[in-house]
Amino acid sequence: MKVKLFTHTDLDGVGCQVIANHFFGASNVSTTYCDYKEVDAKISQFFSSGEYKKFNRIFITDISVNEETAILINDISVQWYDVIRLIDHHKTAFWLNKYKWAEVTSEYHDGTKTSGTDLLLGHLINTFPELDSTLESQLISFAEQVRRWDTWDWYNIHKDEFPKQLNNLMYLIGRVKFAKRFSANADTKFNEGESLVLSIEDAKIESYIKKVSKTIVEKKIAGYKAGVVFAESYSSELGNKLAEMNLHLDFIAIVNPLNGSVSYRSIRDDLDLGKDVAALYGGGGHPKASGSGFDKRLNIKYINSIFDKPWYKRIFKR
């Protein structure tokens, strides 16, 4: 069976690849990672070109599409209903539930927050129930750790560092190696070498947060008081810690000029970053953790503003 997977770039998105690899075999799964700013272009090209006809199953996980792309998918799904499935858990994508091929669920009946990884696992277990019981148990445990990280239940409810370390490991070794590692062995235990590098990484994160915290700039964004920083690493830990250190701010915006993204983090319960902030800039996500993209050509304007005229002459008008 040939499977195409479009998935997000974070731990939850990569977790979906791990799940798909175990069900269909890594060699049978073709994965394309998508961020908010590129997901519609990649998926539209895939369907418009007819490439979709090469696959028996097509999954879009942990990320959603816009109305134009949804209409394109829907037109094709008339003949391919059992083949195409979008599985997401962000509230900003609820509108997609009007399509039969989309399943967007943010909470289970008991109020537990969902993630793309555990939703995909549940879907596949129900569709392909012949999974080995030992492997199923391992995948359920893996998906739960990913879910706790993505929803921040690891911090707010369970006070368990393992999901955080799992995320750190992914960024240390990269998405491809991480997916390969847990596709070969879904058991959620770190080996001695992984434990060592993760302890070193914890110290690096602490130092990085301390350095970036000194550069925060306050700015009004979407009517809220935000703290803005430039950073390319550890966005979740950084955003949460800066929010705790600056309780007078509504949220933290972390601008990454390298990949043209902005991560939004908040610890407030009365603010929905996905709907009230990220969606305004073409992104989405959770109430307390969301993201959006921007055109990296803006970096050129930033560079020009620095070097076209010496900055100190502009500021001090010399």
C-alpha positions in Angstrom: 0.0 0.0 0.0 1.4 3.4 -1.0 0.7 6.2 1.5 1.1 9.9 1.2 1.4 11.9 4.4 1.3 15.7 4.6 2.1 16.7 8.2 3.3 19.6 10.4 6.9 20.2 11.2 6.7 20.0 15.0 6.8 16.9 17.3 3.1 16.2 16.8 3.5 16.3 13.1 6.5 14.0 13.1 4.7 11.8 15.6 2.1 11.3 12.9 4.8 10.0 10.6 6.0 7.6 13.2 2.5 6.2 13.6 2.0 5.9 9.8 5.4 4.2 9.4 4.4 1.5 11.9 1.1 0.8 10.3 2.2 0.9 6.6 5.9 0.4 6.7 8.4 3.3 6.4 9.3 2.4 2.8 5.6 2.7 1.8 5.1 6.2 3.4 6.0 9.3 1.5 6.1 12.2 3.9 6.0 15.9 3.1 6.5 18.3 6.0 4.4 21.5 5.8 4.4 24.8 7.8 1.5 27.2 7.9 2.8 29.4 5.1 3.4 26.5 2.6 0.8 23.9 3.3 -1.7 25.1 0.8 0.8 25.4 -2.1 2.2 22.0 -1.5 -1.1 20.2 -1.2 -2.7 22.1 -4.1 0.2 21.2 -6.4 -0.1 17.5 -5.3 -3.8 17.3 -6.2 -3.7 19.6 -9.2 -0.8 17.7 -10.9 -2.6 14.3 -10.5 0.2 12.9 -8.3 -2.5 11.8 -5.8 -3.5 9.0 -8.2 -0.2 7.1 -7.3 -1.3 6.6 -3.7 -3.8 4.2 -2.0 -4.1 6.4 1.1 -3.6 10.2 1.6 -3.4 11.8 5.0 -3.1 15.4 6.0 -2.3 15.5 9.8 -1.8 18.1 12.5 -2.3 21.0 10.0 -5.2 22.4 8.0 -5.8 23.9 4.6 -7.6 27.1 3.4 -11.0 27.2 1.7 -9.6 27.2 -1.8 -7.5 24.1 -1.2 -10.4 22.4 0.7 -12.7 22.9 -2.4 -10.1 21.3 -4.6 -9.8 18.3 -2.3 -13.5 18.0 -2.0 -14.0 17.9 -5.8 -11.5 15.0 -6.0 -12.9 13.3 -2.9 -16.1 12.5 -4.7 -14.3 9.7 -6.5 -11.7 9.2 -3.7 -13.6 9.4 -0.5 -12.0 6.4 1.2 -8.5 7.5 0.2 -8.3 11.1 1.5 -8.4 12.0 5.2 -7.5 15.2 7.0 -7.0 14.8 10.7 -6.4 17.9 12.9 -7.0 19.1 16.4 -6.8 22.9 16.2 -9.9 24.9 16.9 -9.2 27.2 14.0 -9.8 24.3 11.6 -13.3 23.3 13.0 -14.9 24.7 9.9 -13.4 21.8 7.9 -15.7 19.3 9.6 -18.3 20.2 7.0 -16.4 18.0 4.6 -16.7 14.2 4.9 -13.0 13.7 4.5 -12.1 15.9 7.4 -11.9 15.1 11.1 -11.1 18.0 13.4 -11.4 17.2 17.1 -9.8 19.4 19.9 -11.1 17.4 22.9 -12.3 13.9 23.8 -15.6 13.4 25.6 -13.9 13.6 29.0 -12.3 17.0 28.2 -8.8 15.6 27.5 -7.1 17.7 24.8 -6.2 15.9 21.6 -3.2 15.9 19.3 -2.7 15.0 15.7 -0.6 11.9 16.6 -3.2 10.3 19.0 -6.1 11.1 16.6 -4.3 9.5 13.7 -3.4 6.5 15.9 -7.1 6.1 16.9 -8.2 6.4 13.3 -5.8 3.7 12.1 -6.5 1.3 15.0 -10.2 1.5 14.1 -9.5 1.1 10.4 -6.8 -1.6 10.7 -7.5 -3.5 14.0 -5.1 -6.3 13.3 -2.1 -4.4 14.9 0.1 -6.5 17.2 -1.0 -5.9 20.9 2.5 -5.2 22.1 3.2 -2.6 19.4 -0.3 -1.1 19.9 0.6 -0.6 23.6 3.9 1.1 22.7 2.3 3.3 20.1 -0.4 4.4 22.6 2.3 5.3 25.1 4.3 7.2 22.4 1.2 9.1 21.2 0.3 10.0 24.8 3.8 11.6 25.4 3.4 13.6 22.2 -0.1 14.7 23.1 1.1 15.8 26.5 3.9 17.9 25.0 1.7 19.4 22.3 -1.1 20.4 24.6 1.3 21.3 27.5 -0.6 18.9 29.7 3.0 17.7 30.7 3.5 21.0 32.4 0.0 22.1 33.5 -1.3 18.7 34.7 1.2 15.9 34.9 4.4 17.8 35.8 6.4 15.2 33.8 9.6 16.2 32.0 9.6 13.3 29.6 7.5 14.9 26.8 9.7 17.9 26.9 12.8 15.8 26.5 11.2 13.9 23.7 10.7 17.2 21.9 14.3 18.2 22.6 15.6 14.9 21.2 13.7 15.5 17.9 15.3 18.9 17.5 18.7 17.6 18.5 18.8 14.8 15.9 16.4 16.2 13.4 13.0 15.1 12.1 14.3 12.4 9.7 16.5 10.6 12.3 13.8 11.0 15.0 11.1 9.4 12.8 13.5 6.6 11.8 14.5 6.0 15.4 10.9 5.6 16.8 9.7 3.9 13.6 12.3 1.2 14.4 11.4 1.1 18.1 8.3 2.8 19.5 9.3 2.0 23.1 9.4 5.4 24.9 12.6 4.9 26.8 15.8 6.8 26.1 19.1 4.9 25.8 22.2 6.0 27.7 23.6 8.1 24.9 20.3 10.0 24.4 20.0 10.6 28.2 23.5 12.1 28.2 22.9 14.5 25.3 19.5 15.5 26.7 21.1 16.5 30.1 23.6 18.7 28.2 20.8 20.2 26.1 18.8 21.2 29.3 21.8 23.3 30.3 22.0 24.9 26.9 18.3 25.7 26.9 18.5 27.4 30.3 21.4 29.5 29.1 19.7 30.4 25.8 16.5 31.6 27.6 18.5 33.8 29.9 20.3 35.4 27.0 17.2 36.0 24.8 15.1 37.3 27.8 17.4 40.4 27.8 16.3 41.3 24.3 12.5 41.4 24.7 10.7 44.4 23.1 7.1 45.3 24.1 4.7 46.0 21.3 0.9 46.2 20.8 -0.2 43.3 18.5 -3.8 42.7 17.6 -4.9 44.9 20.5 -2.8 43.0 23.0 0.4 43.8 24.9 3.0 41.5 23.5 6.7 40.8 24.1 8.6 40.3 20.9 12.0 38.5 20.6 14.1 37.1 17.8 15.0 33.5 18.3 15.5 30.4 16.2 15.5 27.6 18.8 13.5 26.3 21.8 10.4 28.3 21.0 8.0 26.4 23.3 10.3 26.5 26.4 11.4 30.1 25.6 7.9 31.4 25.1 6.5 29.8 28.2 9.4 31.0 30.4 9.3 34.5 29.1 5.5 34.6 29.7 6.1 33.5 33.3 8.8 36.2 33.7 6.6 39.0 32.2 3.1 38.6 33.7 2.2 42.1 32.6 2.3 40.9 29.0 -0.6 39.1 27.2 1.7 36.9 25.1 5.1 36.4 23.7 5.9 36.5 20.0 9.0 34.7 18.9 10.2 35.8 15.4 12.4 33.3 13.5 13.9 35.1 10.5 15.7 31.9 9.3 12.5 30.0 8.5 10.1 33.0 8.2 7.9 32.0 11.2 6.4 33.5 14.3 5.6 31.4 17.4 3.0 32.8 19.9 3.0 31.6 23.5 0.8 32.7 26.5 -0.1 31.4 29.9 -3.3 33.3 30.1 -6.6 31.4 30.2 -8.7 34.2 28.7 -6.8 34.5 25.4 -7.1 32.3 22.3 -3.8 32.9 20.4 -4.9 30.7 17.5 -8.1 32.6 16.9 -7.4 36.1 18.2 -3.8 36.5 17.0 -2.2 33.8 14.7 -5.3 33.6 12.5 -4.9 37.3 11.7 -1.5 36.6 10.1 -2.5 33.5 8.2 -1.6 31.0 10.9 -3.4 29.1 13.6 -3.0 26.7 16.5 -3.9 26.4 20.1 -5.2 29.0 22.6 -1.9 29.2 24.3 0.5 28.0 21.6 0.1 29.1 18.0 2.1 30.1 15.0 2.1 32.0 11.6 4.5 32.6 8.8 5.8 35.6 7.0 7.6 36.3 3.7 11.3 36.0 4.2 11.8 38.8 1.8 11.0 41.0 4.8 14.5 40.1 6.0 15.9 42.2 3.1 14.0 45.2 4.3 15.4 44.6 7.8 18.9 44.4 6.5 18.5 47.5 4.4 17.2 49.5 7.4 20.4 48.6 9.2 22.9 49.3 6.5 21.4 51.9 4.1 22.3 54.6 6.7 24.1 54.1 9.9 21.5 53.4 12.6 23.1 55.8 15.2 22.6 58.7 12.8 18.9 58.0 12.4 18.3 57.5 16.1 20.3 60.4 17.4 19.8 62.6 14.3 23.5 63.4 14.0 
